[in-house]
Amino acid sequence: WFSNLDYIEALAKLKEYEQKVFHKNVAGKPIDYLIPYIRRWYYSEVGRGNPAIIIYDYVKISGEKDANKKEWEIIGEKINSFKEISLELKTVFLTACQLNRFGEQNIDDSSAISQSDRLFWYSTFLAIFRRKTNEEINRYGPQFGSHILKPLKYRFQGELAFGHADLIALP
């Protein structure tokens, strides 16, 4: 819970960063347009080596056409291109994708995500953000909100990573 002072301080912080947010509508633009655009924006507006977060809302086919490829192949190439530009610029790249019918039924595995094979293959971190079940609300308490982020895949290891084991002790 936030006090009024916390709320006022949070608003002041948001105002401080407001001038650092850049928005560009790229709806319907193909990946061949997006990647050079992201590169130009980063070097001209952010500057080499400076931190940035690139957010692309909703992964889907948008202008990419190839009669010899299936939709899932095009989506996979798009995700891979996003990952490559993120690595090149050393930035965080965040995007969203659509849940299929299973996602609405609180299925917490990759089958709940449309185009999941390629998204799962190319992503570094993949999670489902969904409404909590009544059981989860009871388990965690209503003070923790009505939605939950369920990580499905993360390549960065840590104590809580699935299958993680401390096989080597470092001094």
WOZIGI-V15384 format. One record per residue. N is the residue number from 1. RES is the residue in three letters. PHI is phi in whole degrees, 0 to 359 (NA if undefined). OMEGA is omega in degrees with one decimal (999 if undefined). D_CENTER is the distance of its C-alpha to the mean C-alpha in whole Angstrom. Layout:
N&RES&PHI&OMEGA&D_CENTER / N&RES&PHI&OMEGA&D_CENTER
This chain:
1&TRP&NA&-179.2&26 / 2&PHE&258&170.3&27 / 3&SER&274&177.9&30 / 4&ASN&299&179.4&31 / 5&LEU&295&176.9&31 / 6&ASP&300&-179.4&27 / 7&TYR&296&-179.7&26 / 8&ILE&295&178.3&28 / 9&GLU&295&178.8&27 / 10&ALA&296&177.7&23 / 11&LEU&297&178.4&24 / 12&ALA&298&177.6&26 / 13&LYS&297&178.7&23 / 14&LEU&298&178.9&21 / 15&LYS&299&179.5&24 / 16&GLU&299&-177.3&24 / 17&TYR&269&-176.5&20 / 18&GLU&304&-178.7&21 / 19&GLN&285&-178.0&23 / 20&LYS&262&-179.5&20 / 21&VAL&261&179.1&17 / 22&PHE&240&-179.9&18 / 23&HIS&238&176.7&17 / 24&LYS&225&176.8&18 / 25&ASN&281&-180.0&18 / 26&VAL&242&-179.1&17 / 27&ALA&303&177.2&18 / 28&GLY&79&-179.5&19 / 29&LYS&276&179.4&19 / 30&PRO&285&-178.5&19 / 31&ILE&299&178.5&17 / 32&ASP&295&174.6&20 / 33&TYR&272&-172.0&20 / 34&LEU&295&-174.8&17 / 35&ILE&297&176.1&17 / 36&PRO&297&179.1&20 / 37&TYR&296&178.7&19 / 38&ILE&300&-179.5&16 / 39&ARG&299&179.2&19 / 40&ARG&298&179.9&22 / 41&TRP&301&-176.3&20 / 42&TYR&299&-175.9&19 / 43&TYR&290&-178.5&22 / 44&SER&273&-175.0&24 / 45&GLU&260&-176.6&22 / 46&VAL&263&-179.8&20 / 47&GLY&100&-178.1&23 / 48&ARG&308&175.8&22 / 49&GLY&84&179.9&21 / 50&ASN&274&-178.1&20 / 51&PRO&289&177.1&17 / 52&ALA&205&172.0&14 / 53&ILE&238&178.0&10 / 54&ILE&255&-179.2&10 / 55&ILE&242&178.7&8 / 56&TYR&240&-174.8&8 / 57&ASP&276&167.2&9 / 58&TYR&73&177.8&9 / 59&VAL&284&175.1&10 / 60&LYS&200&174.6&14 / 61&ILE&286&-178.5&17 / 62&SER&219&177.6&18 / 63&GLY&96&177.6&21 / 64&GLU&284&179.4&21 / 65&LYS&225&174.6&24 / 66&ASP&203&-176.3&26 / 67&ALA&296&-177.7&29 / 68&ASN&270&-177.1&29 / 69&LYS&239&176.3&25 / 70&LYS&275&-177.6&23 / 71&GLU&304&-177.4&20 / 72&TRP&294&176.8&18 / 73&GLU&289&179.3&19 / 74&ILE&294&177.5&18 / 75&ILE&298&178.8&15 / 76&GLY&300&178.1&15 / 77&GLU&296&179.2&16 / 78&LYS&295&178.8&14 / 79&ILE&299&178.8&11 / 80&ASN&297&177.7&13 / 81&SER&296&177.2&14 / 82&PHE&297&-180.0&11 / 83&LYS&295&-179.3&11 / 84&GLU&296&179.8&15 / 85&ILE&291&176.5&14 / 86&SER&297&178.3&12 / 87&LEU&292&-179.8&15 / 88&GLU&299&-176.1&17 / 89&LEU&271&-177.3&17 / 90&LYS&57&179.7&15 / 91&THR&241&172.7&12 / 92&VAL&272&177.9&9 / 93&PHE&238&-176.2&7 / 94&LEU&242&177.9&3 / 95&THR&214&179.8&4 / 96&ALA&238&175.2&5 / 97&CYS&220&-173.9&8 / 98&GLN&269&170.9&12 / 99&LEU&279&173.7&14 / 100&ASN&269&-176.4&17 / 101&ARG&301&179.6&20 / 102&PHE&296&-179.4&20 / 103&GLY&298&179.1&17 / 104&GLU&285&-179.8&19 / 105&GLN&257&178.9&21 / 106&ASN&58&172.0&19 / 107&ILE&274&-174.0&19 / 108&ASP&258&171.3&17 / 109&ASP&216&-172.8&16 / 110&SER&295&178.4&14 / 111&SER&294&-179.9&17 / 112&ALA&280&-174.6&16 / 113&ILE&253&175.7&13 / 114&SER&298&-179.2&15 / 115&GLN&58&-168.8&15 / 116&SER&297&-176.3&14 / 117&ASP&303&-178.1&16 / 118&ARG&288&178.2&14 / 119&LEU&298&-179.9&11 / 120&PHE&294&-177.8&12 / 121&TRP&294&-172.1&14 / 122&TYR&268&-176.4&12 / 123&SER&284&175.2&9 / 124&THR&267&177.2&9 / 125&PHE&223&179.9&7 / 126&LEU&224&-178.9&7 / 127&ALA&216&174.1&8 / 128&ILE&254&174.1&10 / 129&PHE&252&-174.5&10 / 130&ARG&216&176.5&14 / 131&ARG&292&177.8&18 / 132&LYS&288&171.9&20 / 133&THR&283&176.9&23 / 134&ASN&301&178.4&26 / 135&GLU&299&179.3&26 / 136&GLU&291&176.7&23 / 137&ILE&297&177.8&24 / 138&ASN&295&-178.0&28 / 139&ARG&292&-174.9&26 / 140&TYR&266&-177.9&24 / 141&GLY&94&-177.9&26 / 142&PRO&293&-179.5&26 / 143&GLN&292&179.2&25 / 144&PHE&262&171.2&22 / 145&GLY&90&-174.1&20 / 146&SER&256&-178.5&20 / 147&HIS&234&-178.3&16 / 148&ILE&220&175.3&15 / 149&LEU&256&-177.0&12 / 150&LYS&251&177.9&13 / 151&PRO&295&177.4&11 / 152&LEU&253&-176.7&12 / 153&LYS&208&169.6&12 / 154&TYR&210&-176.4&12 / 155&ARG&275&-179.4&14 / 156&PHE&274&-176.3&15 / 157&GLN&284&177.8&18 / 158&GLY&187&-176.9&19 / 159&GLU&302&-174.7&22 / 160&LEU&263&-179.4&20 / 161&ALA&294&179.0&18 / 162&PHE&301&176.9&19 / 163&GLY&74&-177.9&22 / 164&HIS&289&175.4&23 / 165&ALA&218&177.5&26 / 166&ASP&277&-178.2&28 / 167&LEU&277&-178.4&30 / 168&ILE&234&177.4&31 / 169&ALA&261&178.5&32 / 170&LEU&259&-179.6&32 / 171&PRO&292&999&34
